[in-house]
Amino acid sequence: MPTVLSGRALAVTATATALLATALGAHTATAETATAAATVTDKVLVIGIDGTVLDRVKAANAPNLQGLMAQGLTAKSTLYANPMAATSSGPGWSTIATGVWPDKHGVKDNTFTGKNYTAYPDFLTRIENAKPSLNTYAAADWEPITSTDAGGPIFSAKVDKRLSLKGDRDGYGTEDPKIAAAASAELQGQNPDAAFVYFGQVDGAGHSYGAASQQYLDAIGRVDVMVGQLLTAVQNRPTYAQENWNILVTTDHGHTDAGGHGGSTIQERGTFVIAKGAGIPPGSVRSDVKLVDVAATAMAQVGVDPGPAIDGIPLNAPDDNDPFDTLRPNLQTRVDETGIPAGVKGFTHTPPAGWSIDNSKMGTGGVTEWAGWAFATDEFWSQSQRDQWRELNVRSRDVFAVADSDEWDDKSHTGSYDSTLITPKWAVTGGTTKNLTFQTHYHHEAGQTAQVLVSYNGGAPALVKSYTADAVAKAESLTLQVPAGATDVQVRFRYAGTNNWYWTVDNVKLG
C-alpha cells in the first residue's frame, strides 16, 4: 500500500505555519506551533451514493465529485458475489459501515437475515463506544441505513443523531434534496465529528434506465449538486480554519449498462472510494483500496484505533511493502483466455525480486495464463470464469499469486499441474518463534493438494500446513518454531492437481 502521510500531521503543520507567519514571527515558532496543534480538530464526512459507476461519474457533469478526485485520491475496487453475498445494497452498505466483509457482518442480501451488527457494529457506533464525547450523525432515505424498518438499522441507535426518510415509498432518491438540506444544516450549524450522508437516486436511474443511459448521467449530475451543498456547508463552518476534515465518497455496488445489479459481472461488482484530506496526494490513484477501508479510515481520522477486529485498513496506514503489488506495471493482457476483455492487463508469470517459481514438475501446454503460479488482479482472474467462487477472494489486494488448475486444463496439455511458489530466504535466529502470515483463498476438491513447506539453511522442505478443505478468503497465521542454529528460512507454496480448483496467496509476511 503506498505510503500516505498522516492527515492530522499535515493539517497541524499547515495551520501552525499560517499562525506563525501572521503573529509573532519565526522566533516564537515553538510556542505558536504548540498552540495551533492544540486547536486543530479532526473530523470526517462519508458520502454514500447508491449504485454509482465510477466511469460514469467521470463522464457526467459532476464538477464537485470530479473536483474531489482531482484534489485527492481515486481508487477502484471490486466486490464479492454469491454465495458470500449478492451485489445489493444491504451487504454493500453493511460492508462500508462495519469495515468487515459479509462473512463477518452476516448480511447476504436485502432481507438482512443473519446480520451480526452486535459483533461488528458500524463505524459511528464504534466511535461512540470509544469516544462518547464525539458527535456522530447519519442521514439517509433508504430506510435500513438509519431506521429499524426493513431489516436495519445499519447505523445503530448509539449514533447521536439519525435522520431517516422514506424515499423508497415514492421511488428511489426522491427524498435526496431533503437529506442534502438537513445534512448541510447539521454540518454547518452544529458540531458533528463524524458523519455519514446517503443519496439514492443514481441507483434508481440505473434500475429504470440503465447505467449507459443519459438519465443515469443526469442523476449523477443532480447528486453532484447536493454533494457540493455538503462541501460548502463544511467550508462555511465558523471553526473550519481550526479543523482538519477528511471527505470520503463511496458506493455500495455497480450497475450493468442495461440496468440492474445483484449478480457477479464485473460491472455489478464495481465500486470505488474517493478521498480528500490532508496527507492525500492530489490526483492520486490506487489499486489496493477496498470498501472495508472506508470505516477504518473514518475511525482513524477521529483518533479511534480500528484494531484487528475489522478487515479495513486506514488510507494513511504505512506501506506494507507487498512485493506482489510491485508487479502491476508489468501485467499483460490475455493470451488464451476468451472471457476476459482484451484490454485488461492483469497477469504475469514473472515473480518479484527474490521470489521464484519451480515448474520442474509442471505439465506442458494448457492455458498460458495459468501455466504454473501466476500473479494476477481480481479484475483479470475472476473474469476467467464467473460463479466459481473466484469473486470471493476479497481479502487479497491489488496483485496476488494464483495457481489455477481448473482454468489451465481448458486447453490441451500433457502431464498434470504441479507448481511451487518460493519466497526469498529470510534471516532468522535459531531457537526463536516466527509468525508466517498471508491472505489465502483456497477452493478444494479431491485429487488436488495445497501445501505450505518450510526449509532452514537450505535444508529439505518440511510440511507445516496442508489444505484438505475450503479456506475461503482467509487470513492465515502459522507459527514457525525456528530450530537451533538456523540463520535463514524459505517458504514454499506447492499446489498440484488437474482440472480441480485453485489456490491464491497474498501479502506473505514473516514477523
One Martini backbone bead per residue (centre of mass of N, CA, C, O) as a GRO file, in nm:
protein
  511
    1MET     BB    1   0.093   0.037   0.026
    2PRO     BB    2   0.094   0.348  -0.014
    3THR     BB    3   0.228   0.617   0.128
    4VAL     BB    4   0.051   0.826   0.371
    5LEU     BB    5   0.028   1.092   0.529
    6SER     BB    6  -0.082   1.233   0.794
    7GLY     BB    7  -0.346   1.438   0.820
    8ARG     BB    8  -0.291   1.565   1.092
    9ALA     BB    9   0.002   1.657   1.051
   10LEU     BB   10  -0.043   1.847   0.805
   11ALA     BB   11  -0.259   2.033   0.927
   12VAL     BB   12  -0.099   2.134   1.165
   13THR     BB   13   0.133   2.255   1.007
   14ALA     BB   14  -0.029   2.456   0.837
   15THR     BB   15  -0.160   2.613   1.067
   16ALA     BB   16   0.095   2.695   1.216
   17THR     BB   17   0.232   2.856   0.990
   18ALA     BB   18   0.015   3.075   0.960
   19LEU     BB   19   0.024   3.182   1.249
   20LEU     BB   20   0.321   3.259   1.258
   21ALA     BB   21   0.329   3.468   1.022
   22THR     BB   22   0.096   3.664   1.172
   23ALA     BB   23   0.238   3.700   1.440
   24LEU     BB   24   0.550   3.667   1.602
   25GLY     BB   25   0.719   3.480   1.439
   26ALA     BB   26   0.990   3.270   1.418
   27HIS     BB   27   1.088   3.302   1.730
   28THR     BB   28   0.781   3.159   1.815
   29ALA     BB   29   0.735   2.870   1.700
   30THR     BB   30   0.696   2.670   1.935
   31ALA     BB   31   0.447   2.799   2.072
   32GLU     BB   32   0.258   2.820   1.822
   33THR     BB   33   0.250   2.522   1.745
   34ALA     BB   34   0.118   2.422   2.005
   35THR     BB   35  -0.142   2.592   1.979
   36ALA     BB   36  -0.237   2.489   1.703
   37ALA     BB   37  -0.249   2.186   1.772
   38ALA     BB   38  -0.469   2.221   2.001
   39THR     BB   39  -0.705   2.339   1.785
   40VAL     BB   40  -0.715   2.094   1.616
   41THR     BB   41  -0.984   1.919   1.442
   42ASP     BB   42  -1.095   1.606   1.370
   43LYS     BB   43  -1.280   1.512   1.068
   44VAL     BB   44  -1.570   1.329   0.913
   45LEU     BB   45  -1.700   1.257   0.574
   46VAL     BB   46  -1.951   1.037   0.448
   47ILE     BB   47  -2.044   0.960   0.108
   48GLY     BB   48  -2.332   0.795  -0.021
   49ILE     BB   49  -2.375   0.642  -0.354
   50ASP     BB   50  -2.595   0.466  -0.507
   51GLY     BB   51  -2.515   0.280  -0.777
   52THR     BB   52  -2.212   0.378  -0.876
   53VAL     BB   53  -2.023   0.459  -1.162
   54LEU     BB   54  -1.718   0.580  -1.217
   55ASP     BB   55  -1.714   0.627  -1.529
   56ARG     BB   56  -1.979   0.805  -1.510
   57VAL     BB   57  -1.867   1.028  -1.337
   58LYS     BB   58  -1.654   1.116  -1.551
   59ALA     BB   59  -1.896   1.176  -1.777
   60ALA     BB   60  -2.029   1.374  -1.609
   61ASN     BB   61  -2.184   1.656  -1.460
   62ALA     BB   62  -1.930   1.659  -1.193
   63PRO     BB   63  -1.746   1.886  -1.034
   64ASN     BB   64  -1.728   1.786  -0.737
   65LEU     BB   65  -1.630   1.495  -0.778
   66GLN     BB   66  -1.396   1.569  -0.970
   67GLY     BB   67  -1.257   1.754  -0.766
   68LEU     BB   68  -1.192   1.538  -0.555
   69MET     BB   69  -1.014   1.373  -0.746
   70ALA     BB   70  -0.805   1.604  -0.803
   71GLN     BB   71  -0.752   1.656  -0.477
   72GLY     BB   72  -0.719   1.334  -0.458
   73LEU     BB   73  -0.851   1.013  -0.434
   74THR     BB   74  -0.863   0.719  -0.656
   75ALA     BB   75  -1.051   0.399  -0.610
   76LYS     BB   76  -1.077   0.094  -0.739
   77SER     BB   77  -1.310  -0.187  -0.699
   78THR     BB   78  -1.424  -0.509  -0.576
   79LEU     BB   79  -1.654  -0.744  -0.519
   80TYR     BB   80  -1.833  -0.979  -0.441
   81ALA     BB   81  -2.034  -1.280  -0.445
   82ASN     BB   82  -2.196  -1.539  -0.480
   83PRO     BB   83  -2.229  -1.680  -0.159
   84MET     BB   84  -2.150  -1.440   0.020
   85ALA     BB   85  -2.295  -1.211  -0.171
   86ALA     BB   86  -2.477  -0.979  -0.297
   87THR     BB   87  -2.498  -0.700  -0.527
   88SER     BB   88  -2.624  -0.522  -0.276
   89SER     BB   89  -2.712  -0.295  -0.034
   90GLY     BB   90  -2.697  -0.445   0.229
   91PRO     BB   91  -2.402  -0.551   0.202
   92GLY     BB   92  -2.263  -0.288   0.112
   93TRP     BB   93  -2.331  -0.098   0.357
   94SER     BB   94  -2.227  -0.294   0.571
   95THR     BB   95  -1.933  -0.292   0.477
   96ILE     BB   96  -1.881   0.010   0.503
   97ALA     BB   97  -1.972   0.048   0.807
   98THR     BB   98  -1.800  -0.202   0.946
   99GLY     BB   99  -1.526  -0.312   0.791
  100VAL     BB  100  -1.654  -0.585   0.684
  101TRP     BB  101  -1.729  -0.876   0.559
  102PRO     BB  102  -2.001  -1.087   0.512
  103ASP     BB  103  -1.867  -1.325   0.683
  104LYS     BB  104  -1.922  -1.132   0.940
  105HIS     BB  105  -2.191  -0.945   0.923
  106GLY     BB  106  -2.418  -1.145   0.755
  107VAL     BB  107  -2.499  -0.988   0.494
  108LYS     BB  108  -2.648  -1.110   0.175
  109ASP     BB  109  -2.905  -0.919   0.166
  110ASN     BB  110  -3.218  -0.737   0.188
  111THR     BB  111  -3.315  -0.905   0.452
  112PHE     BB  112  -3.084  -0.937   0.688
  113THR     BB  113  -3.019  -1.217   0.731
  114GLY     BB  114  -2.771  -1.266   0.981
  115LYS     BB  115  -2.703  -1.030   1.126
  116ASN     BB  116  -2.386  -0.885   1.303
  117TYR     BB  117  -2.376  -0.594   1.468
  118THR     BB  118  -2.280  -0.665   1.750
  119ALA     BB  119  -1.988  -0.758   1.660
  120TYR     BB  120  -2.025  -0.546   1.390
  121PRO     BB  121  -2.025  -0.237   1.401
  122ASP     BB  122  -2.045   0.065   1.317
  123PHE     BB  123  -1.835   0.340   1.303
  124LEU     BB  124  -2.006   0.531   1.480
  125THR     BB  125  -2.037   0.337   1.718
  126ARG     BB  126  -1.736   0.299   1.771
  127ILE     BB  127  -1.686   0.592   1.835
  128GLU     BB  128  -1.881   0.611   2.075
  129ASN     BB  129  -1.747   0.388   2.247
  130ALA     BB  130  -1.458   0.531   2.257
  131LYS     BB  131  -1.593   0.848   2.212
  132PRO     BB  132  -1.858   0.998   2.354
  133SER     BB  133  -1.788   1.310   2.296
  134LEU     BB  134  -1.851   1.258   2.019
  135ASN     BB  135  -2.014   1.352   1.718
  136THR     BB  136  -2.288   1.190   1.553
  137TYR     BB  137  -2.402   1.127   1.200
  138ALA     BB  138  -2.710   1.026   1.015
  139ALA     BB  139  -2.827   1.015   0.662
  140ALA     BB  140  -3.133   0.875   0.502
  141ASP     BB  141  -3.354   0.723   0.222
  142TRP     BB  142  -3.272   0.435   0.326
  143GLU     BB  143  -3.399   0.276   0.587
  144PRO     BB  144  -3.178   0.058   0.686
  145ILE     BB  145  -2.957   0.265   0.773
  146THR     BB  146  -3.154   0.440   1.013
  147SER     BB  147  -3.375   0.214   1.043
  148THR     BB  148  -3.583  -0.052   1.166
  149ASP     BB  149  -3.664  -0.092   0.899
  150ALA     BB  150  -3.597  -0.342   0.676
  151GLY     BB  151  -3.350  -0.467   0.883
  152GLY     BB  152  -3.252  -0.259   1.052
  153PRO     BB  153  -2.993  -0.080   1.149
  154ILE     BB  154  -2.681  -0.007   1.048
  155PHE     BB  155  -2.710   0.249   1.218
  156SER     BB  156  -2.726   0.290   1.534
  157ALA     BB  157  -2.866   0.425   1.830
  158LYS     BB  158  -2.581   0.538   1.926
  159VAL     BB  159  -2.621   0.755   1.749
  160ASP     BB  160  -2.688   1.078   1.808
  161LYS     BB  161  -2.791   1.135   1.494
  162ARG     BB  162  -3.090   1.044   1.301
  163LEU     BB  163  -3.193   1.038   0.956
  164SER     BB  164  -3.518   0.913   0.829
  165LEU     BB  165  -3.630   0.853   0.506
  166LYS     BB  166  -3.899   0.746   0.270
  167GLY     BB  167  -3.790   0.702  -0.043
  168ASP     BB  168  -3.915   0.424  -0.141
  169ARG     BB  169  -4.226   0.496  -0.173
  170ASP     BB  170  -4.166   0.713  -0.436
  171GLY     BB  171  -3.881   0.635  -0.495
  172TYR     BB  172  -3.572   0.686  -0.585
  173GLY     BB  173  -3.440   0.970  -0.424
  174THR     BB  174  -3.675   1.184  -0.353
  175GLU     BB  175  -3.522   1.272  -0.064
  176ASP     BB  176  -3.242   1.397  -0.120
  177PRO     BB  177  -3.285   1.708  -0.079
  178LYS     BB  178  -3.354   1.678   0.224
  179ILE     BB  179  -3.092   1.552   0.308
  180ALA     BB  180  -2.907   1.782   0.212
  181ALA     BB  181  -3.030   2.007   0.388
  182ALA     BB  182  -3.001   1.878   0.668
  183ALA     BB  183  -2.696   1.811   0.654
  184SER     BB  184  -2.594   2.097   0.602
  185ALA     BB  185  -2.700   2.218   0.866
  186GLU     BB  186  -2.538   2.031   1.050
  187LEU     BB  187  -2.249   2.088   0.943
  188GLN     BB  188  -2.259   2.406   0.986
  189GLY     BB  189  -2.431   2.450   1.278
  190GLN     BB  190  -2.295   2.221   1.406
  191ASN     BB  191  -2.082   1.933   1.568
  192PRO     BB  192  -1.966   1.711   1.382
  193ASP     BB  193  -1.717   1.452   1.366
  194ALA     BB  194  -1.910   1.218   1.239
  195ALA     BB  195  -2.036   1.142   0.903
  196PHE     BB  196  -2.337   1.019   0.726
  197VAL     BB  197  -2.436   1.040   0.371
  198TYR     BB  198  -2.727   0.963   0.167
  199PHE     BB  199  -2.783   0.865  -0.182
  200GLY     BB  200  -3.034   0.713  -0.430
  201GLN     BB  201  -3.094   0.806  -0.743
  202VAL     BB  202  -2.885   0.655  -0.915
  203ASP     BB  203  -3.002   0.374  -0.875
  204GLY     BB  204  -3.278   0.436  -0.995
  205ALA     BB  205  -3.171   0.502  -1.282
  206GLY     BB  206  -3.048   0.224  -1.329
  207HIS     BB  207  -3.311   0.059  -1.314
  208SER     BB  208  -3.477   0.229  -1.534
  209TYR     BB  209  -3.217   0.291  -1.767
  210GLY     BB  210  -2.929   0.255  -1.702
  211ALA     BB  211  -2.583   0.323  -1.705
  212ALA     BB  212  -2.582   0.419  -2.025
  213SER     BB  213  -2.757   0.656  -1.968
  214GLN     BB  214  -2.860   0.984  -1.944
  215GLN     BB  215  -3.021   0.958  -1.679
  216TYR     BB  216  -2.780   0.867  -1.513
  217LEU     BB  217  -2.610   1.120  -1.553
  218ASP     BB  218  -2.821   1.316  -1.437
  219ALA     BB  219  -2.822   1.198  -1.152
  220ILE     BB  220  -2.530   1.260  -1.091
  221GLY     BB  221  -2.560   1.566  -1.126
  222ARG     BB  222  -2.763   1.609  -0.893
  223VAL     BB  223  -2.585   1.490  -0.668
  224ASP     BB  224  -2.347   1.679  -0.707
  225VAL     BB  225  -2.491   1.928  -0.598
  226MET     BB  226  -2.526   1.804  -0.310
  227VAL     BB  227  -2.232   1.766  -0.252
  228GLY     BB  228  -2.174   2.070  -0.267
  229GLN     BB  229  -2.341   2.144  -0.021
  230LEU     BB  230  -2.169   1.991   0.185
  231LEU     BB  231  -1.897   2.127   0.128
  232THR     BB  232  -1.994   2.415   0.190
  233ALA     BB  233  -2.079   2.364   0.480
  234VAL     BB  234  -1.800   2.294   0.584
  235GLN     BB  235  -1.653   2.564   0.484
  236ASN     BB  236  -1.877   2.747   0.663
  237ARG     BB  237  -1.760   2.702   0.916
  238PRO     BB  238  -1.648   2.886   1.181
  239THR     BB  239  -1.412   2.643   1.247
  240TYR     BB  240  -1.255   2.546   0.986
  241ALA     BB  241  -0.956   2.653   1.038
  242GLN     BB  242  -0.950   2.434   1.300
  243GLU     BB  243  -0.986   2.202   1.081
  244ASN     BB  244  -0.970   1.839   0.985
  245TRP     BB  245  -1.086   1.716   0.686
  246ASN     BB  246  -1.241   1.412   0.577
  247ILE     BB  247  -1.335   1.304   0.248
  248LEU     BB  248  -1.579   1.052   0.157
  249VAL     BB  249  -1.653   0.851  -0.138
  250THR     BB  250  -1.916   0.605  -0.209
  251THR     BB  251  -2.021   0.262  -0.292
  252ASP     BB  252  -2.211  -0.052  -0.297
  253HIS     BB  253  -2.240  -0.071  -0.620
  254GLY     BB  254  -2.324  -0.142  -0.933
  255HIS     BB  255  -2.397  -0.151  -1.297
  256THR     BB  256  -2.549  -0.212  -1.569
  257ASP     BB  257  -2.614  -0.085  -1.871
  258ALA     BB  258  -2.924  -0.191  -1.855
  259GLY     BB  259  -2.968  -0.266  -1.561
  260GLY     BB  260  -2.857  -0.372  -1.260
  261HIS     BB  261  -2.813  -0.606  -0.979
  262GLY     BB  262  -2.653  -0.901  -0.786
  263GLY     BB  263  -2.432  -1.012  -0.946
  264SER     BB  264  -2.100  -1.115  -1.113
  265THR     BB  265  -2.027  -0.886  -1.263
  266ILE     BB  266  -1.803  -0.631  -1.296
  267GLN     BB  267  -2.020  -0.410  -1.293
  268GLU     BB  268  -2.164  -0.496  -1.024
  269ARG     BB  269  -1.875  -0.505  -0.853
  270GLY     BB  270  -1.830  -0.209  -0.881
  271THR     BB  271  -1.619   0.024  -0.707
  272PHE     BB  272  -1.540   0.309  -0.476
  273VAL     BB  273  -1.289   0.559  -0.367
  274ILE     BB  274  -1.306   0.889  -0.246
  275ALA     BB  275  -1.035   1.116  -0.129
  276LYS     BB  276  -1.005   1.399   0.102
  277GLY     BB  277  -0.696   1.526   0.248
  278ALA     BB  278  -0.461   1.540   0.453
  279GLY     BB  279  -0.203   1.347   0.286
  280ILE     BB  280  -0.351   1.345   0.007
  281PRO     BB  281  -0.273   1.315  -0.304
  282PRO     BB  282  -0.323   1.476  -0.576
  283GLY     BB  283  -0.448   1.267  -0.824
  284SER     BB  284  -0.458   0.996  -0.700
  285VAL     BB  285  -0.393   0.635  -0.755
  286ARG     BB  286  -0.544   0.320  -0.652
  287SER     BB  287  -0.540  -0.067  -0.612
  288ASP     BB  288  -0.566  -0.132  -0.268
  289VAL     BB  289  -0.863  -0.053  -0.226
  290LYS     BB  290  -1.143  -0.094  -0.003
  291LEU     BB  291  -1.449  -0.073   0.141
  292VAL     BB  292  -1.342  -0.136   0.438
  293ASP     BB  293  -1.165   0.138   0.454
  294VAL     BB  294  -1.370   0.350   0.537
  295ALA     BB  295  -1.406   0.287   0.838
  296ALA     BB  296  -1.107   0.295   0.916
  297THR     BB  297  -1.060   0.592   0.830
  298ALA     BB  298  -1.275   0.731   1.002
  299MET     BB  299  -1.166   0.641   1.275
  300ALA     BB  300  -0.871   0.744   1.251
  301GLN     BB  301  -0.940   1.050   1.210
  302VAL     BB  302  -1.070   1.049   1.530
  303GLY     BB  303  -0.877   0.848   1.710
  304VAL     BB  304  -0.968   0.548   1.628
  305ASP     BB  305  -0.889   0.226   1.665
  306PRO     BB  306  -0.975  -0.033   1.465
  307GLY     BB  307  -0.825  -0.282   1.472
  308PRO     BB  308  -0.847  -0.642   1.421
  309ALA     BB  309  -1.168  -0.679   1.377
  310ILE     BB  310  -1.115  -0.549   1.104
  311ASP     BB  311  -1.049  -0.537   0.748
  312GLY     BB  312  -0.960  -0.261   0.744
  313ILE     BB  313  -0.756   0.016   0.610
  314PRO     BB  314  -0.612   0.291   0.639
  315LEU     BB  315  -0.508   0.515   0.402
  316ASN     BB  316  -0.255   0.616   0.609
  317ALA     BB  317  -0.109   0.369   0.616
  318PRO     BB  318   0.153   0.200   0.605
  319ASP     BB  319   0.353   0.043   0.407
  320ASP     BB  320   0.358  -0.320   0.338
  321ASN     BB  321   0.538  -0.424   0.099
  322ASP     BB  322   0.409  -0.582  -0.132
  323PRO     BB  323   0.564  -0.747  -0.388
  324PHE     BB  324   0.327  -0.803  -0.589
  325ASP     BB  325   0.249  -0.498  -0.646
  326THR     BB  326   0.510  -0.434  -0.824
  327LEU     BB  327   0.381  -0.585  -1.093
  328ARG     BB  328   0.171  -0.403  -1.236
  329PRO     BB  329   0.345  -0.276  -1.477
  330ASN     BB  330   0.381  -0.597  -1.599
  331LEU     BB  331   0.113  -0.651  -1.699
  332GLN     BB  332  -0.098  -0.853  -1.901
  333THR     BB  333  -0.272  -0.967  -2.146
  334ARG     BB  334  -0.434  -1.187  -2.296
  335VAL     BB  335  -0.413  -1.514  -2.464
  336ASP     BB  336  -0.639  -1.764  -2.417
  337GLU     BB  337  -0.846  -1.609  -2.303
  338THR     BB  338  -1.208  -1.501  -2.355
  339GLY     BB  339  -1.361  -1.358  -2.096
  340ILE     BB  340  -1.148  -1.146  -2.111
  341PRO     BB  341  -1.083  -0.849  -2.177
  342ALA     BB  342  -0.845  -0.736  -2.400
  343GLY     BB  343  -0.754  -0.464  -2.219
  344VAL     BB  344  -0.676  -0.634  -1.971
  345LYS     BB  345  -0.435  -0.597  -1.725
  346GLY     BB  346  -0.353  -0.914  -1.516
  347PHE     BB  347  -0.070  -1.076  -1.590
  348THR     BB  348   0.207  -1.287  -1.461
  349HIS     BB  349   0.517  -1.498  -1.433
  350THR     BB  350   0.685  -1.281  -1.298
  351PRO     BB  351   0.853  -1.244  -1.027
  352PRO     BB  352   0.966  -1.100  -0.774
  353ALA     BB  353   1.216  -1.010  -0.607
  354GLY     BB  354   1.347  -1.325  -0.476
  355TRP     BB  355   1.152  -1.487  -0.627
  356SER     BB  356   1.006  -1.814  -0.722
  357ILE     BB  357   0.950  -2.081  -0.975
  358ASP     BB  358   0.860  -2.430  -0.973
  359ASN     BB  359   0.820  -2.624  -1.297
  360SER     BB  360   0.951  -2.923  -1.307
  361LYS     BB  361   0.643  -3.074  -1.264
  362MET     BB  362   0.516  -2.945  -1.504
  363GLY     BB  363   0.318  -2.936  -1.742
  364THR     BB  364   0.231  -2.902  -2.077
  365GLY     BB  365   0.064  -2.645  -2.171
  366GLY     BB  366  -0.221  -2.502  -2.175
  367VAL     BB  367  -0.311  -2.226  -2.025
  368THR     BB  368  -0.102  -1.968  -2.017
  369GLU     BB  369  -0.189  -1.796  -1.764
  370TRP     BB  370  -0.186  -2.099  -1.581
  371ALA     BB  371   0.124  -2.196  -1.610
  372GLY     BB  372   0.140  -2.183  -1.320
  373TRP     BB  373   0.230  -1.959  -1.130
  374ALA     BB  374   0.067  -1.647  -1.085
  375PHE     BB  375   0.000  -1.292  -1.142
  376ALA     BB  376  -0.296  -1.116  -1.025
  377THR     BB  377  -0.611  -0.983  -1.069
  378ASP     BB  378  -0.939  -0.968  -1.011
  379GLU     BB  379  -1.039  -0.860  -1.284
  380PHE     BB  380  -0.902  -1.097  -1.433
  381TRP     BB  381  -0.950  -1.374  -1.286
  382SER     BB  382  -1.269  -1.362  -1.236
  383GLN     BB  383  -1.322  -1.355  -1.565
  384SER     BB  384  -1.242  -1.644  -1.653
  385GLN     BB  385  -1.470  -1.752  -1.431
  386ARG     BB  386  -1.776  -1.753  -1.324
  387ASP     BB  387  -1.923  -1.880  -1.037
  388GLN     BB  388  -1.639  -2.016  -0.867
  389TRP     BB  389  -1.537  -1.815  -0.618
  390ARG     BB  390  -1.341  -1.592  -0.717
  391GLU     BB  391  -1.507  -1.343  -0.591
  392LEU     BB  392  -1.415  -1.425  -0.277
  393ASN     BB  393  -1.119  -1.274  -0.289
  394VAL     BB  394  -1.123  -1.011  -0.072
  395ARG     BB  395  -0.830  -1.021   0.093
  396SER     BB  396  -0.710  -0.944  -0.153
  397ARG     BB  397  -0.463  -0.717  -0.303
  398ASP     BB  398  -0.435  -0.641  -0.606
  399VAL     BB  399  -0.169  -0.838  -0.626
  400PHE     BB  400  -0.164  -1.197  -0.678
  401ALA     BB  401  -0.131  -1.532  -0.619
  402VAL     BB  402  -0.195  -1.804  -0.870
  403ALA     BB  403  -0.341  -2.139  -0.875
  404ASP     BB  404  -0.505  -2.285  -1.181
  405SER     BB  405  -0.618  -2.591  -1.288
  406ASP     BB  406  -0.890  -2.540  -1.421
  407GLU     BB  407  -0.799  -2.335  -1.645
  408TRP     BB  408  -0.553  -2.489  -1.758
  409ASP     BB  409  -0.738  -2.739  -1.868
  410ASP     BB  410  -0.881  -2.579  -2.125
  411LYS     BB  411  -0.616  -2.691  -2.257
  412SER     BB  412  -0.411  -2.870  -2.403
  413HIS     BB  413  -0.208  -3.136  -2.243
  414THR     BB  414   0.067  -3.248  -2.053
  415GLY     BB  415   0.014  -3.369  -1.776
  416SER     BB  416   0.032  -3.195  -1.472
  417TYR     BB  417  -0.029  -2.996  -1.200
  418ASP     BB  418   0.297  -2.853  -1.069
  419SER     BB  419   0.354  -2.586  -0.840
  420THR     BB  420   0.612  -2.358  -0.697
  421LEU     BB  421   0.628  -2.112  -0.453
  422ILE     BB  422   0.913  -1.894  -0.370
  423THR     BB  423   1.079  -1.747  -0.138
  424PRO     BB  424   1.287  -1.586   0.014
  425LYS     BB  425   1.548  -1.548   0.224
  426TRP     BB  426   1.509  -1.533   0.575
  427ALA     BB  427   1.607  -1.405   0.858
  428VAL     BB  428   1.709  -1.590   1.153
  429THR     BB  429   1.678  -1.727   1.490
  430GLY     BB  430   1.767  -1.963   1.676
  431GLY     BB  431   1.500  -2.063   1.898
  432THR     BB  432   1.265  -1.921   1.771
  433THR     BB  433   0.964  -1.738   1.690
  434LYS     BB  434   0.750  -1.740   1.402
  435ASN     BB  435   0.521  -1.550   1.186
  436LEU     BB  436   0.312  -1.669   0.932
  437THR     BB  437   0.159  -1.455   0.691
  438PHE     BB  438  -0.156  -1.469   0.498
  439GLN     BB  439  -0.351  -1.458   0.218
  440THR     BB  440  -0.633  -1.681   0.141
  441HIS     BB  441  -0.775  -1.885  -0.146
  442TYR     BB  442  -0.942  -2.202  -0.117
  443HIS     BB  443  -1.041  -2.460  -0.349
  444HIS     BB  444  -1.171  -2.777  -0.301
  445GLU     BB  445  -1.058  -3.108  -0.427
  446ALA     BB  446  -1.032  -3.407  -0.510
  447GLY     BB  447  -0.681  -3.443  -0.624
  448GLN     BB  448  -0.564  -3.212  -0.458
  449THR     BB  449  -0.285  -2.997  -0.352
  450ALA     BB  450  -0.192  -2.793  -0.053
  451GLN     BB  451   0.128  -2.652   0.045
  452VAL     BB  452   0.329  -2.572   0.330
  453LEU     BB  453   0.681  -2.507   0.322
  454VAL     BB  454   0.990  -2.548   0.520
  455SER     BB  455   1.326  -2.407   0.520
  456TYR     BB  456   1.661  -2.446   0.662
  457ASN     BB  457   1.956  -2.374   0.539
  458GLY     BB  458   1.871  -2.547   0.270
  459GLY     BB  459   1.694  -2.763   0.343
  460ALA     BB  460   1.449  -2.968   0.373
  461PRO     BB  461   1.129  -2.956   0.319
  462ALA     BB  462   0.863  -2.886   0.550
  463LEU     BB  463   0.557  -2.952   0.666
  464VAL     BB  464   0.298  -2.705   0.798
  465LYS     BB  465   0.064  -2.714   0.563
  466SER     BB  466  -0.261  -2.865   0.479
  467TYR     BB  467  -0.514  -2.860   0.243
  468THR     BB  468  -0.859  -3.027   0.284
  469ALA     BB  469  -1.025  -2.756   0.263
  470ASP     BB  470  -1.188  -2.491   0.254
  471ALA     BB  471  -1.029  -2.146   0.225
  472VAL     BB  472  -1.210  -1.862   0.247
  473ALA     BB  473  -1.093  -1.569   0.271
  474LYS     BB  474  -0.811  -1.596   0.447
  475ALA     BB  475  -0.638  -1.535   0.746
  476GLU     BB  476  -0.318  -1.645   0.789
  477SER     BB  477  -0.150  -1.829   1.073
  478LEU     BB  478   0.189  -1.940   1.132
  479THR     BB  479   0.386  -2.125   1.348
  480LEU     BB  480   0.744  -2.102   1.387
  481GLN     BB  481   1.003  -2.325   1.477
  482VAL     BB  482   1.320  -2.240   1.523
  483PRO     BB  483   1.598  -2.392   1.493
  484ALA     BB  484   1.888  -2.455   1.599
  485GLY     BB  485   2.116  -2.262   1.395
  486ALA     BB  486   1.937  -2.094   1.238
  487THR     BB  487   1.949  -1.821   0.968
  488ASP     BB  488   1.728  -1.933   0.760
  489VAL     BB  489   1.422  -1.895   0.558
  490GLN     BB  490   1.195  -2.095   0.346
  491VAL     BB  491   0.902  -2.069   0.141
  492ARG     BB  492   0.645  -2.302   0.022
  493PHE     BB  493   0.397  -2.318  -0.251
  494ARG     BB  494   0.217  -2.615  -0.320
  495TYR     BB  495   0.048  -2.706  -0.628
  496ALA     BB  496  -0.178  -2.987  -0.713
  497GLY     BB  497  -0.340  -3.073  -1.028
  498THR     BB  498  -0.644  -3.157  -1.239
  499ASN     BB  499  -0.923  -3.010  -1.288
  500ASN     BB  500  -0.978  -2.842  -1.042
  501TRP     BB  501  -0.888  -2.573  -0.875
  502TYR     BB  502  -0.755  -2.338  -0.630
  503TRP     BB  503  -0.489  -2.087  -0.536
  504THR     BB  504  -0.430  -1.816  -0.311
  505VAL     BB  505  -0.173  -1.556  -0.250
  506ASP     BB  506  -0.099  -1.296   0.003
  507ASN     BB  507   0.092  -1.108   0.192
  508VAL     BB  508   0.374  -1.223   0.275
  509LYS     BB  509   0.482  -1.279   0.619
  510LEU     BB  510   0.758  -1.232   0.859
  511GLY     BB  511   0.709  -1.184   1.240
   0.00000   0.00000   0.00000
